[in-house]
Amino acid sequence: MPKTIQIRDIDDDVYDALVRRAAEVGLSVPEYLRRETARLAARPSVEEWLQRTRRRPGARSRHDTLEALDELRGAWPT
């Protein structure tokens, strides 16, 4: 069953920006916000994303990374 969310005390400039963005895609503000909240809810949280990326095996070693950085930076000054 759908739920209702009410947000109070939205600044005028924020609301005006939402009106503009909704109009750009041919939607009402409530429909635009429904789509944006669905998109936001589908994204992982920062913590979830970090946990997933920590589990990925790295294709390059630390040595490879440092070597590539040295190539980009050039020779160290003496």
N, CA, C and O atoms as a Tripos MOL2 file, in Angstrom:
@<TRIPOS>MOLECULE
protein
  312   311    78     0     0
PROTEIN
NO_CHARGES

@<TRIPOS>ATOM
      1 N           0.8470   -1.1800    0.0000 N.3       1 MET1
      2 CA          0.0000    0.0000    0.0000 C.3       1 MET1
      3 C           0.8950    1.2470    0.0000 C.2       1 MET1
      4 O           1.8230    1.3410    0.8030 O.2       1 MET1
      5 N           0.6250    2.1850   -0.8800 N.am      2 PRO2
      6 CA          1.4360    3.4000   -0.9420 C.3       2 PRO2
      7 C           1.3840    4.1920    0.3650 C.2       2 PRO2
      8 O           0.3720    4.1960    1.0660 O.2       2 PRO2
      9 N           2.4760    4.8480    0.6670 N.am      3 LYS3
     10 CA          2.5820    5.6860    1.8670 C.3       3 LYS3
     11 C           2.6550    7.1460    1.4580 C.2       3 LYS3
     12 O           3.0130    7.4700    0.3260 O.2       3 LYS3
     13 N           2.3160    8.0170    2.3860 N.am      4 THR4
     14 CA          2.3760    9.4550    2.1550 C.3       4 THR4
     15 C           3.4880   10.0380    3.0000 C.2       4 THR4
     16 O           3.6400    9.7010    4.1740 O.2       4 THR4
     17 N           4.2720   10.9270    2.3810 N.am      5 ILE5
     18 CA          5.3220   11.6370    3.0910 C.3       5 ILE5
     19 C           5.0320   13.1220    2.9630 C.2       5 ILE5
     20 O           4.7290   13.6120    1.8750 O.2       5 ILE5
     21 N           5.1270   13.8340    4.0730 N.am      6 GLN6
     22 CA          4.9290   15.2790    4.0470 C.3       6 GLN6
     23 C           6.2220   15.9410    4.5160 C.2       6 GLN6
     24 O           6.7630   15.6000    5.5680 O.2       6 GLN6
     25 N           6.7000   16.8760    3.7310 N.am      7 ILE7
     26 CA          7.9160   17.6030    4.0810 C.3       7 ILE7
     27 C           7.5310   19.0490    4.3220 C.2       7 ILE7
     28 O           6.9360   19.6970    3.4610 O.2       7 ILE7
     29 N           7.8690   19.5440    5.4850 N.am      8 ARG8
     30 CA          7.5160   20.9230    5.8320 C.3       8 ARG8
     31 C           8.7350   21.8270    5.7450 C.2       8 ARG8
     32 O           9.8770   21.3670    5.7160 O.2       8 ARG8
     33 N           8.4630   23.1080    5.7050 N.am      9 ASP9
     34 CA          9.4940   24.1490    5.7720 C.3       9 ASP9
     35 C          10.5140   24.0550    4.6450 C.2       9 ASP9
     36 O          11.7140   24.1970    4.8790 O.2       9 ASP9
     37 N          10.0430   23.8170    3.4270 N.am     10 ILE10
     38 CA         10.9080   23.8480    2.2520 C.3      10 ILE10
     39 C          11.1350   25.3090    1.8750 C.2      10 ILE10
     40 O          10.1770   26.0720    1.7520 O.2      10 ILE10
     41 N          12.3800   25.6990    1.6940 N.am     11 ASP11
     42 CA         12.6790   27.0740    1.2930 C.3      11 ASP11
     43 C          12.0770   27.3570   -0.0840 C.2      11 ASP11
     44 O          11.9690   26.4720   -0.9330 O.2      11 ASP11
     45 N          11.6930   28.6090   -0.2740 N.am     12 ASP12
     46 CA         11.0740   29.0070   -1.5390 C.3      12 ASP12
     47 C          11.9750   28.7180   -2.7340 C.2      12 ASP12
     48 O          11.5020   28.2460   -3.7680 O.2      12 ASP12
     49 N          13.2600   28.9950   -2.6010 N.am     13 ASP13
     50 CA         14.1590   28.7690   -3.7310 C.3      13 ASP13
     51 C          14.3020   27.2820   -4.0490 C.2      13 ASP13
     52 O          14.4730   26.9070   -5.2090 O.2      13 ASP13
     53 N          14.2320   26.4460   -3.0330 N.am     14 VAL14
     54 CA         14.2900   24.9980   -3.2580 C.3      14 VAL14
     55 C          13.0230   24.5410   -3.9760 C.2      14 VAL14
     56 O          13.0900   23.7760   -4.9390 O.2      14 VAL14
     57 N          11.8790   25.0080   -3.5090 N.am     15 TYR15
     58 CA         10.6220   24.6280   -4.1420 C.3      15 TYR15
     59 C          10.5610   25.1250   -5.5930 C.2      15 TYR15
     60 O          10.1070   24.4070   -6.4840 O.2      15 TYR15
     61 N          11.0160   26.3430   -5.8160 N.am     16 ASP16
     62 CA         11.0280   26.8880   -7.1820 C.3      16 ASP16
     63 C          11.9080   26.0320   -8.0990 C.2      16 ASP16
     64 O          11.5600   25.7910   -9.2550 O.2      16 ASP16
     65 N          13.0330   25.5820   -7.5800 N.am     17 ALA17
     66 CA         13.9160   24.7200   -8.3750 C.3      17 ALA17
     67 C          13.2260   23.3970   -8.6880 C.2      17 ALA17
     68 O          13.3590   22.8820   -9.7980 O.2      17 ALA17
     69 N          12.4950   22.8440   -7.7320 N.am     18 LEU18
     70 CA         11.7550   21.6000   -7.9760 C.3      18 LEU18
     71 C          10.6750   21.8020   -9.0280 C.2      18 LEU18
     72 O          10.4670   20.9410   -9.8840 O.2      18 LEU18
     73 N           9.9920   22.9310   -8.9660 N.am     19 VAL19
     74 CA          8.9590   23.2460   -9.9670 C.3      19 VAL19
     75 C           9.5930   23.3020  -11.3530 C.2      19 VAL19
     76 O           9.0590   22.7390  -12.3090 O.2      19 VAL19
     77 N          10.7340   23.9820  -11.4590 N.am     20 ARG20
     78 CA         11.4220   24.0850  -12.7580 C.3      20 ARG20
     79 C          11.8520   22.7180  -13.2720 C.2      20 ARG20
     80 O          11.6370   22.3890  -14.4390 O.2      20 ARG20
     81 N          12.4530   21.9350  -12.4070 N.am     21 ARG21
     82 CA         12.9340   20.6140  -12.8420 C.3      21 ARG21
     83 C          11.7830   19.7050  -13.2500 C.2      21 ARG21
     84 O          11.8770   18.9780  -14.2390 O.2      21 ARG21
     85 N          10.7030   19.7480  -12.4890 N.am     22 ALA22
     86 CA          9.5390   18.9350  -12.8380 C.3      22 ALA22
     87 C           8.9760   19.3650  -14.1890 C.2      22 ALA22
     88 O           8.6290   18.5230  -15.0180 O.2      22 ALA22
     89 N           8.8860   20.6690  -14.4090 N.am     23 ALA23
     90 CA          8.3560   21.1830  -15.6750 C.3      23 ALA23
     91 C           9.2480   20.7880  -16.8480 C.2      23 ALA23
     92 O           8.7530   20.5140  -17.9410 O.2      23 ALA23
     93 N          10.5650   20.7580  -16.6220 N.am     24 GLU24
     94 CA         11.4970   20.3900  -17.6990 C.3      24 GLU24
     95 C          11.2450   18.9800  -18.2270 C.2      24 GLU24
     96 O          11.4770   18.7020  -19.4030 O.2      24 GLU24
     97 N          10.7750   18.1010  -17.3600 N.am     25 VAL25
     98 CA         10.5140   16.7170  -17.7850 C.3      25 VAL25
     99 C           9.0210   16.4360  -17.9220 C.2      25 VAL25
    100 O           8.6090   15.2880  -18.0880 O.2      25 VAL25
    101 N           8.2110   17.5020  -17.8520 N.am     26 GLY26
    102 CA          6.7760   17.3730  -18.0880 C.3      26 GLY26
    103 C           6.0100   16.6780  -16.9780 C.2      26 GLY26
    104 O           5.0450   15.9600  -17.2390 O.2      26 GLY26
    105 N           6.4380   16.8890  -15.7340 N.am     27 LEU27
    106 CA          5.7800   16.2530  -14.5980 C.3      27 LEU27
    107 C           5.3030   17.2880  -13.5970 C.2      27 LEU27
    108 O           5.7640   18.4290  -13.5920 O.2      27 LEU27
    109 N           4.3720   16.8710  -12.7500 N.am     28 SER28
    110 CA          3.9970   17.7030  -11.6130 C.3      28 SER28
    111 C           5.0780   17.5360  -10.5460 C.2      28 SER28
    112 O           5.8660   16.5920  -10.6020 O.2      28 SER28
    113 N           5.1180   18.4400   -9.5870 N.am     29 VAL29
    114 CA          6.1100   18.3290   -8.5130 C.3      29 VAL29
    115 C           5.9330   17.0210   -7.7390 C.2      29 VAL29
    116 O           6.9330   16.3460   -7.4920 O.2      29 VAL29
    117 N           4.7260   16.6260   -7.3430 N.am     30 PRO30
    118 CA          4.6060   15.3500   -6.6180 C.3      30 PRO30
    119 C           5.1010   14.1490   -7.4370 C.2      30 PRO30
    120 O           5.7650   13.2630   -6.8980 O.2      30 PRO30
    121 N           4.7800   14.1180   -8.7300 N.am     31 GLU31
    122 CA          5.2310   12.9940   -9.5590 C.3      31 GLU31
    123 C           6.7510   13.0110   -9.7040 C.2      31 GLU31
    124 O           7.3990   11.9660   -9.6490 O.2      31 GLU31
    125 N           7.3070   14.1960   -9.8880 N.am     32 TYR32
    126 CA          8.7610   14.3280   -9.9820 C.3      32 TYR32
    127 C           9.4200   13.8190   -8.6980 C.2      32 TYR32
    128 O          10.3970   13.0730   -8.7520 O.2      32 TYR32
    129 N           8.8850   14.2230   -7.5490 N.am     33 LEU33
    130 CA          9.4470   13.7830   -6.2710 C.3      33 LEU33
    131 C           9.2600   12.2820   -6.0560 C.2      33 LEU33
    132 O          10.1280   11.6370   -5.4670 O.2      33 LEU33
    133 N           8.1420   11.7110   -6.5230 N.am     34 ARG34
    134 CA          7.9530   10.2530   -6.4320 C.3      34 ARG34
    135 C           9.0590    9.5380   -7.1920 C.2      34 ARG34
    136 O           9.6470    8.5790   -6.6930 O.2      34 ARG34
    137 N           9.3400   10.0130   -8.4080 N.am     35 ARG35
    138 CA         10.3910    9.3780   -9.2110 C.3      35 ARG35
    139 C          11.7650    9.5550   -8.5740 C.2      35 ARG35
    140 O          12.5620    8.6180   -8.5430 O.2      35 ARG35
    141 N          12.0410   10.7450   -8.0690 N.am     36 GLU36
    142 CA         13.3440   11.0000   -7.4660 C.3      36 GLU36
    143 C          13.5410   10.1980   -6.1760 C.2      36 GLU36
    144 O          14.6380    9.7040   -5.9160 O.2      36 GLU36
    145 N          12.4850   10.0660   -5.3710 N.am     37 THR37
    146 CA         12.6300    9.2820   -4.1380 C.3      37 THR37
    147 C          12.8070    7.8030   -4.4540 C.2      37 THR37
    148 O          13.5450    7.1100   -3.7520 O.2      37 THR37
    149 N          12.1460    7.3060   -5.4950 N.am     38 ALA38
    150 CA         12.3360    5.9080   -5.8990 C.3      38 ALA38
    151 C          13.7740    5.6880   -6.3670 C.2      38 ALA38
    152 O          14.3930    4.6730   -6.0510 O.2      38 ALA38
    153 N          14.2950    6.6580   -7.1270 N.am     39 ARG39
    154 CA         15.6760    6.5640   -7.6020 C.3      39 ARG39
    155 C          16.6570    6.6150   -6.4210 C.2      39 ARG39
    156 O          17.6310    5.8620   -6.3860 O.2      39 ARG39
    157 N          16.3970    7.4960   -5.4710 N.am     40 LEU40
    158 CA         17.2430    7.6210   -4.2940 C.3      40 LEU40
    159 C          17.2130    6.3430   -3.4490 C.2      40 LEU40
    160 O          18.2520    5.8880   -2.9700 O.2      40 LEU40
    161 N          16.0280    5.7720   -3.2710 N.am     41 ALA41
    162 CA         15.8960    4.5580   -2.4690 C.3      41 ALA41
    163 C          16.5760    3.3610   -3.1270 C.2      41 ALA41
    164 O          17.0050    2.4380   -2.4350 O.2      41 ALA41
    165 N          16.6780    3.3670   -4.4440 N.am     42 ALA42
    166 CA         17.3000    2.2480   -5.1580 C.3      42 ALA42
    167 C          18.8270    2.2740   -5.0580 C.2      42 ALA42
    168 O          19.4780    1.2480   -5.2580 O.2      42 ALA42
    169 N          19.3970    3.4350   -4.7520 N.am     43 ARG43
    170 CA         20.8500    3.5480   -4.6480 C.3      43 ARG43
    171 C          21.3260    2.9690   -3.3280 C.2      43 ARG43
    172 O          20.6330    3.0830   -2.3170 O.2      43 ARG43
    173 N          22.4980    2.3500   -3.3220 N.am     44 PRO44
    174 CA         23.0290    1.8550   -2.0490 C.3      44 PRO44
    175 C          23.4860    3.0290   -1.1780 C.2      44 PRO44
    176 O          23.8520    4.0900   -1.6830 O.2      44 PRO44
    177 N          23.4570    2.8180    0.1250 N.am     45 SER45
    178 CA         24.0040    3.8350    1.0170 C.3      45 SER45
    179 C          25.5170    3.8560    0.8400 C.2      45 SER45
    180 O          26.0810    2.9500    0.2270 O.2      45 SER45
    181 N          26.1660    4.8610    1.3600 N.am     46 VAL46
    182 CA         27.6240    4.9420    1.2580 C.3      46 VAL46
    183 C          28.2550    3.7270    1.9320 C.2      46 VAL46
    184 O          29.1990    3.1410    1.4020 O.2      46 VAL46
    185 N          27.7400    3.3490    3.0900 N.am     47 GLU47
    186 CA         28.2880    2.1870    3.8000 C.3      47 GLU47
    187 C          28.1070    0.9030    2.9980 C.2      47 GLU47
    188 O          29.0280    0.0890    2.9290 O.2      47 GLU47
    189 N          26.9380    0.7050    2.3910 N.am     48 GLU48
    190 CA         26.7220   -0.4840    1.5490 C.3      48 GLU48
    191 C          27.6830   -0.4970    0.3690 C.2      48 GLU48
    192 O          28.2490   -1.5360    0.0300 O.2      48 GLU48
    193 N          27.8620    0.6620   -0.2540 N.am     49 TRP49
    194 CA         28.7620    0.7500   -1.4020 C.3      49 TRP49
    195 C          30.1980    0.4390   -0.9850 C.2      49 TRP49
    196 O          30.9040   -0.2910   -1.6800 O.2      49 TRP49
    197 N          30.6240    0.9880    0.1410 N.am     50 LEU50
    198 CA         31.9880    0.7180    0.6170 C.3      50 LEU50
    199 C          32.1870   -0.7640    0.9190 C.2      50 LEU50
    200 O          33.2300   -1.3270    0.5890 O.2      50 LEU50
    201 N          31.2040   -1.3940    1.5380 N.am     51 GLN51
    202 CA         31.3140   -2.8270    1.8310 C.3      51 GLN51
    203 C          31.4530   -3.6360    0.5540 C.2      51 GLN51
    204 O          32.2550   -4.5680    0.4950 O.2      51 GLN51
    205 N          30.6800   -3.2920   -0.4720 N.am     52 ARG52
    206 CA         30.7600   -4.0250   -1.7410 C.3      52 ARG52
    207 C          32.1050   -3.8100   -2.4270 C.2      52 ARG52
    208 O          32.6980   -4.7520   -2.9540 O.2      52 ARG52
    209 N          32.5830   -2.5650   -2.4180 N.am     53 THR53
    210 CA         33.8410   -2.3000   -3.1220 C.3      53 THR53
    211 C          35.0360   -2.8560   -2.3670 C.2      53 THR53
    212 O          36.0490   -3.1750   -2.9890 O.2      53 THR53
    213 N          34.9540   -2.9820   -1.0640 N.am     54 ARG54
    214 CA         36.0550   -3.5810   -0.2890 C.3      54 ARG54
    215 C          36.2060   -5.0610   -0.6090 C.2      54 ARG54
    216 O          37.3100   -5.6020   -0.5390 O.2      54 ARG54
    217 N          35.1120   -5.7150   -0.9580 N.am     55 ARG55
    218 CA         35.1550   -7.1540   -1.2290 C.3      55 ARG55
    219 C          35.6990   -7.4710   -2.6060 C.2      55 ARG55
    220 O          36.1010   -8.6060   -2.8610 O.2      55 ARG55
    221 N          35.7190   -6.4950   -3.4990 N.am     56 ARG56
    222 CA         36.2000   -6.7340   -4.8600 C.3      56 ARG56
    223 C          37.6990   -6.9810   -4.8530 C.2      56 ARG56
    224 O          38.4590   -6.2360   -4.2350 O.2      56 ARG56
    225 N          38.1100   -8.0130   -5.5320 N.am     57 PRO57
    226 CA         39.5560   -8.2240   -5.6270 C.3      57 PRO57
    227 C          40.1620   -7.1940   -6.5800 C.2      57 PRO57
    228 O          39.5960   -6.8940   -7.6310 O.2      57 PRO57
    229 N          41.2990   -6.6710   -6.2010 N.am     58 GLY58
    230 CA         41.9730   -5.6940   -7.0400 C.3      58 GLY58
    231 C          42.7340   -6.3820   -8.1650 C.2      58 GLY58
    232 O          43.3900   -7.3990   -7.9410 O.2      58 GLY58
    233 N          42.6500   -5.8390   -9.3590 N.am     59 ALA59
    234 CA         43.3490   -6.4210  -10.5020 C.3      59 ALA59
    235 C          44.8100   -5.9920  -10.5140 C.2      59 ALA59
    236 O          45.6460   -6.6410  -11.1430 O.2      59 ALA59
    237 N          45.1180   -4.9010   -9.8220 N.am     60 ARG60
    238 CA         46.4770   -4.3740   -9.8130 C.3      60 ARG60
    239 C          47.0320   -4.4040   -8.3940 C.2      60 ARG60
    240 O          46.3060   -4.2570   -7.4100 O.2      60 ARG60
    241 N          48.3270   -4.5960   -8.3280 N.am     61 SER61
    242 CA         48.9730   -4.6120   -7.0150 C.3      61 SER61
    243 C          49.3100   -3.1800   -6.6020 C.2      61 SER61
    244 O          49.2310   -2.2520   -7.4080 O.2      61 SER61
    245 N          49.6790   -3.0220   -5.3600 N.am     62 ARG62
    246 CA         50.1010   -1.7150   -4.8580 C.3      62 ARG62
    247 C          51.3250   -1.2350   -5.6380 C.2      62 ARG62
    248 O          51.4430   -0.0520   -5.9580 O.2      62 ARG62
    249 N          52.2230   -2.1540   -5.9350 N.am     63 HIS63
    250 CA         53.4290   -1.8240   -6.7010 C.3      63 HIS63
    251 C          53.0560   -1.2800   -8.0810 C.2      63 HIS63
    252 O          53.6310   -0.2860   -8.5240 O.2      63 HIS63
    253 N          52.1000   -1.9200   -8.7670 N.am     64 ASP64
    254 CA         51.6510   -1.4410  -10.0820 C.3      64 ASP64
    255 C          51.1030   -0.0160   -9.9950 C.2      64 ASP64
    256 O          51.3850    0.8220  -10.8510 O.2      64 ASP64
    257 N          50.3240    0.2420   -8.9590 N.am     65 THR65
    258 CA         49.7360    1.5710   -8.7800 C.3      65 THR65
    259 C          50.8200    2.6170   -8.5610 C.2      65 THR65
    260 O          50.7960    3.6810   -9.1800 O.2      65 THR65
    261 N          51.7720    2.3150   -7.6790 N.am     66 LEU66
    262 CA         52.8530    3.2620   -7.4060 C.3      66 LEU66
    263 C          53.7110    3.4940   -8.6440 C.2      66 LEU66
    264 O          54.1560    4.6130   -8.8970 O.2      66 LEU66
    265 N          53.9380    2.4490   -9.4030 N.am     67 GLU67
    266 CA         54.7070    2.5630  -10.6390 C.3      67 GLU67
    267 C          53.9930    3.4870  -11.6380 C.2      67 GLU67
    268 O          54.6270    4.3340  -12.2670 O.2      67 GLU67
    269 N          52.6900    3.3190  -11.7760 N.am     68 ALA68
    270 CA         51.9070    4.1560  -12.6860 C.3      68 ALA68
    271 C          51.9250    5.6150  -12.2300 C.2      68 ALA68
    272 O          52.0190    6.5220  -13.0580 O.2      68 ALA68
    273 N          51.8340    5.8430  -10.9250 N.am     69 LEU69
    274 CA         51.8920    7.2080  -10.4130 C.3      69 LEU69
    275 C          53.2560    7.8320  -10.6800 C.2      69 LEU69
    276 O          53.3430    9.0010  -11.0560 O.2      69 LEU69
    277 N          54.3120    7.0630  -10.4890 N.am     70 ASP70
    278 CA         55.6590    7.5700  -10.7670 C.3      70 ASP70
    279 C          55.8000    7.9650  -12.2390 C.2      70 ASP70
    280 O          56.4270    8.9770  -12.5540 O.2      70 ASP70
    281 N          55.2210    7.1740  -13.1320 N.am     71 GLU71
    282 CA         55.2720    7.4990  -14.5640 C.3      71 GLU71
    283 C          54.5560    8.8200  -14.8470 C.2      71 GLU71
    284 O          55.0390    9.6400  -15.6280 O.2      71 GLU71
    285 N          53.3990    9.0190  -14.2050 N.am     72 LEU72
    286 CA         52.6370   10.2530  -14.4130 C.3      72 LEU72
    287 C          53.3570   11.4600  -13.8400 C.2      72 LEU72
    288 O          53.3730   12.5270  -14.4540 O.2      72 LEU72
    289 N          53.9460   11.2980  -12.6810 N.am     73 ARG73
    290 CA         54.5890   12.4230  -11.9960 C.3      73 ARG73
    291 C          55.9290   12.7840  -12.6170 C.2      73 ARG73
    292 O          56.3450   13.9420  -12.5680 O.2      73 ARG73
    293 N          56.5930   11.8220  -13.1870 N.am     74 GLY74
    294 CA         57.9270   12.0690  -13.7210 C.3      74 GLY74
    295 C          58.9800   11.7960  -12.6630 C.2      74 GLY74
    296 O          58.6840   11.3340  -11.5600 O.2      74 GLY74
    297 N          60.2150   12.0940  -13.0310 N.am     75 ALA75
    298 CA         61.3340   11.8170  -12.1290 C.3      75 ALA75
    299 C          61.2750   12.7120  -10.8970 C.2      75 ALA75
    300 O          60.8450   13.8630  -10.9630 O.2      75 ALA75
    301 N          61.7180   12.1550   -9.7710 N.am     76 TRP76
    302 CA         61.7860   12.9120   -8.5340 C.3      76 TRP76
    303 C          62.9330   13.9060   -8.6340 C.2      76 TRP76
    304 O          63.9870   13.5800   -9.1790 O.2      76 TRP76
    305 N          62.7420   15.1070   -8.1180 N.am     77 PRO77
    306 CA         63.8440   16.0830   -8.1420 C.3      77 PRO77
    307 C          64.9810   15.6240   -7.2300 C.2      77 PRO77
    308 O          64.7520   15.0090   -6.1890 O.2      77 PRO77
    309 N          66.1890   15.9290   -7.6370 N.am     78 THR78
    310 CA         67.3410   15.5330   -6.8130 C.3      78 THR78
    311 C          68.0320   16.7280   -6.2250 C.2      78 THR78
    312 O          69.0200   16.5790   -5.5060 O.2      78 THR78
@<TRIPOS>BOND
     1     1     2 1
     2     2     3 1
     3     3     4 2
     4     3     5 am
     5     5     6 1
     6     6     7 1
     7     7     8 2
     8     7     9 am
     9     9    10 1
    10    10    11 1
    11    11    12 2
    12    11    13 am
    13    13    14 1
    14    14    15 1
    15    15    16 2
    16    15    17 am
    17    17    18 1
    18    18    19 1
    19    19    20 2
    20    19    21 am
    21    21    22 1
    22    22    23 1
    23    23    24 2
    24    23    25 am
    25    25    26 1
    26    26    27 1
    27    27    28 2
    28    27    29 am
    29    29    30 1
    30    30    31 1
    31    31    32 2
    32    31    33 am
    33    33    34 1
    34    34    35 1
    35    35    36 2
    36    35    37 am
    37    37    38 1
    38    38    39 1
    39    39    40 2
    40    39    41 am
    41    41    42 1
    42    42    43 1
    43    43    44 2
    44    43    45 am
    45    45    46 1
    46    46    47 1
    47    47    48 2
    48    47    49 am
    49    49    50 1
    50    50    51 1
    51    51    52 2
    52    51    53 am
    53    53    54 1
    54    54    55 1
    55    55    56 2
    56    55    57 am
    57    57    58 1
    58    58    59 1
    59    59    60 2
    60    59    61 am
    61    61    62 1
    62    62    63 1
    63    63    64 2
    64    63    65 am
    65    65    66 1
    66    66    67 1
    67    67    68 2
    68    67    69 am
    69    69    70 1
    70    70    71 1
    71    71    72 2
    72    71    73 am
    73    73    74 1
    74    74    75 1
    75    75    76 2
    76    75    77 am
    77    77    78 1
    78    78    79 1
    79    79    80 2
    80    79    81 am
    81    81    82 1
    82    82    83 1
    83    83    84 2
    84    83    85 am
    85    85    86 1
    86    86    87 1
    87    87    88 2
    88    87    89 am
    89    89    90 1
    90    90    91 1
    91    91    92 2
    92    91    93 am
    93    93    94 1
    94    94    95 1
    95    95    96 2
    96    95    97 am
    97    97    98 1
    98    98    99 1
    99    99   100 2
   100    99   101 am
   101   101   102 1
   102   102   103 1
   103   103   104 2
   104   103   105 am
   105   105   106 1
   106   106   107 1
   107   107   108 2
   108   107   109 am
   109   109   110 1
   110   110   111 1
   111   111   112 2
   112   111   113 am
   113   113   114 1
   114   114   115 1
   115   115   116 2
   116   115   117 am
   117   117   118 1
   118   118   119 1
   119   119   120 2
   120   119   121 am
   121   121   122 1
   122   122   123 1
   123   123   124 2
   124   123   125 am
   125   125   126 1
   126   126   127 1
   127   127   128 2
   128   127   129 am
   129   129   130 1
   130   130   131 1
   131   131   132 2
   132   131   133 am
   133   133   134 1
   134   134   135 1
   135   135   136 2
   136   135   137 am
   137   137   138 1
   138   138   139 1
   139   139   140 2
   140   139   141 am
   141   141   142 1
   142   142   143 1
   143   143   144 2
   144   143   145 am
   145   145   146 1
   146   146   147 1
   147   147   148 2
   148   147   149 am
   149   149   150 1
   150   150   151 1
   151   151   152 2
   152   151   153 am
   153   153   154 1
   154   154   155 1
   155   155   156 2
   156   155   157 am
   157   157   158 1
   158   158   159 1
   159   159   160 2
   160   159   161 am
   161   161   162 1
   162   162   163 1
   163   163   164 2
   164   163   165 am
   165   165   166 1
   166   166   167 1
   167   167   168 2
   168   167   169 am
   169   169   170 1
   170   170   171 1
   171   171   172 2
   172   171   173 am
   173   173   174 1
   174   174   175 1
   175   175   176 2
   176   175   177 am
   177   177   178 1
   178   178   179 1
   179   179   180 2
   180   179   181 am
   181   181   182 1
   182   182   183 1
   183   183   184 2
   184   183   185 am
   185   185   186 1
   186   186   187 1
   187   187   188 2
   188   187   189 am
   189   189   190 1
   190   190   191 1
   191   191   192 2
   192   191   193 am
   193   193   194 1
   194   194   195 1
   195   195   196 2
   196   195   197 am
   197   197   198 1
   198   198   199 1
   199   199   200 2
   200   199   201 am
   201   201   202 1
   202   202   203 1
   203   203   204 2
   204   203   205 am
   205   205   206 1
   206   206   207 1
   207   207   208 2
   208   207   209 am
   209   209   210 1
   210   210   211 1
   211   211   212 2
   212   211   213 am
   213   213   214 1
   214   214   215 1
   215   215   216 2
   216   215   217 am
   217   217   218 1
   218   218   219 1
   219   219   220 2
   220   219   221 am
   221   221   222 1
   222   222   223 1
   223   223   224 2
   224   223   225 am
   225   225   226 1
   226   226   227 1
   227   227   228 2
   228   227   229 am
   229   229   230 1
   230   230   231 1
   231   231   232 2
   232   231   233 am
   233   233   234 1
   234   234   235 1
   235   235   236 2
   236   235   237 am
   237   237   238 1
   238   238   239 1
   239   239   240 2
   240   239   241 am
   241   241   242 1
   242   242   243 1
   243   243   244 2
   244   243   245 am
   245   245   246 1
   246   246   247 1
   247   247   248 2
   248   247   249 am
   249   249   250 1
   250   250   251 1
   251   251   252 2
   252   251   253 am
   253   253   254 1
   254   254   255 1
   255   255   256 2
   256   255   257 am
   257   257   258 1
   258   258   259 1
   259   259   260 2
   260   259   261 am
   261   261   262 1
   262   262   263 1
   263   263   264 2
   264   263   265 am
   265   265   266 1
   266   266   267 1
   267   267   268 2
   268   267   269 am
   269   269   270 1
   270   270   271 1
   271   271   272 2
   272   271   273 am
   273   273   274 1
   274   274   275 1
   275   275   276 2
   276   275   277 am
   277   277   278 1
   278   278   279 1
   279   279   280 2
   280   279   281 am
   281   281   282 1
   282   282   283 1
   283   283   284 2
   284   283   285 am
   285   285   286 1
   286   286   287 1
   287   287   288 2
   288   287   289 am
   289   289   290 1
   290   290   291 1
   291   291   292 2
   292   291   293 am
   293   293   294 1
   294   294   295 1
   295   295   296 2
   296   295   297 am
   297   297   298 1
   298   298   299 1
   299   299   300 2
   300   299   301 am
   301   301   302 1
   302   302   303 1
   303   303   304 2
   304   303   305 am
   305   305   306 1
   306   306   307 1
   307   307   308 2
   308   307   309 am
   309   309   310 1
   310   310   311 1
   311   311   312 2
@<TRIPOS>SUBSTRUCTURE
     1 MET1         2 RESIDUE 1 A MET
     2 PRO2         6 RESIDUE 1 A PRO
     3 LYS3        10 RESIDUE 1 A LYS
     4 THR4        14 RESIDUE 1 A THR
     5 ILE5        18 RESIDUE 1 A ILE
     6 GLN6        22 RESIDUE 1 A GLN
     7 ILE7        26 RESIDUE 1 A ILE
     8 ARG8        30 RESIDUE 1 A ARG
     9 ASP9        34 RESIDUE 1 A ASP
    10 ILE10       38 RESIDUE 1 A ILE
    11 ASP11       42 RESIDUE 1 A ASP
    12 ASP12       46 RESIDUE 1 A ASP
    13 ASP13       50 RESIDUE 1 A ASP
    14 VAL14       54 RESIDUE 1 A VAL
    15 TYR15       58 RESIDUE 1 A TYR
    16 ASP16       62 RESIDUE 1 A ASP
    17 ALA17       66 RESIDUE 1 A ALA
    18 LEU18       70 RESIDUE 1 A LEU
    19 VAL19       74 RESIDUE 1 A VAL
    20 ARG20       78 RESIDUE 1 A ARG
    21 ARG21       82 RESIDUE 1 A ARG
    22 ALA22       86 RESIDUE 1 A ALA
    23 ALA23       90 RESIDUE 1 A ALA
    24 GLU24       94 RESIDUE 1 A GLU
    25 VAL25       98 RESIDUE 1 A VAL
    26 GLY26      102 RESIDUE 1 A GLY
    27 LEU27      106 RESIDUE 1 A LEU
    28 SER28      110 RESIDUE 1 A SER
    29 VAL29      114 RESIDUE 1 A VAL
    30 PRO30      118 RESIDUE 1 A PRO
    31 GLU31      122 RESIDUE 1 A GLU
    32 TYR32      126 RESIDUE 1 A TYR
    33 LEU33      130 RESIDUE 1 A LEU
    34 ARG34      134 RESIDUE 1 A ARG
    35 ARG35      138 RESIDUE 1 A ARG
    36 GLU36      142 RESIDUE 1 A GLU
    37 THR37      146 RESIDUE 1 A THR
    38 ALA38      150 RESIDUE 1 A ALA
    39 ARG39      154 RESIDUE 1 A ARG
    40 LEU40      158 RESIDUE 1 A LEU
    41 ALA41      162 RESIDUE 1 A ALA
    42 ALA42      166 RESIDUE 1 A ALA
    43 ARG43      170 RESIDUE 1 A ARG
    44 PRO44      174 RESIDUE 1 A PRO
    45 SER45      178 RESIDUE 1 A SER
    46 VAL46      182 RESIDUE 1 A VAL
    47 GLU47      186 RESIDUE 1 A GLU
    48 GLU48      190 RESIDUE 1 A GLU
    49 TRP49      194 RESIDUE 1 A TRP
    50 LEU50      198 RESIDUE 1 A LEU
    51 GLN51      202 RESIDUE 1 A GLN
    52 ARG52      206 RESIDUE 1 A ARG
    53 THR53      210 RESIDUE 1 A THR
    54 ARG54      214 RESIDUE 1 A ARG
    55 ARG55      218 RESIDUE 1 A ARG
    56 ARG56      222 RESIDUE 1 A ARG
    57 PRO57      226 RESIDUE 1 A PRO
    58 GLY58      230 RESIDUE 1 A GLY
    59 ALA59      234 RESIDUE 1 A ALA
    60 ARG60      238 RESIDUE 1 A ARG
    61 SER61      242 RESIDUE 1 A SER
    62 ARG62      246 RESIDUE 1 A ARG
    63 HIS63      250 RESIDUE 1 A HIS
    64 ASP64      254 RESIDUE 1 A ASP
    65 THR65      258 RESIDUE 1 A THR
    66 LEU66      262 RESIDUE 1 A LEU
    67 GLU67      266 RESIDUE 1 A GLU
    68 ALA68      270 RESIDUE 1 A ALA
    69 LEU69      274 RESIDUE 1 A LEU
    70 ASP70      278 RESIDUE 1 A ASP
    71 GLU71      282 RESIDUE 1 A GLU
    72 LEU72      286 RESIDUE 1 A LEU
    73 ARG73      290 RESIDUE 1 A ARG
    74 GLY74      294 RESIDUE 1 A GLY
    75 ALA75      298 RESIDUE 1 A ALA
    76 TRP76      302 RESIDUE 1 A TRP
    77 PRO77      306 RESIDUE 1 A PRO
    78 THR78      310 RESIDUE 1 A THR
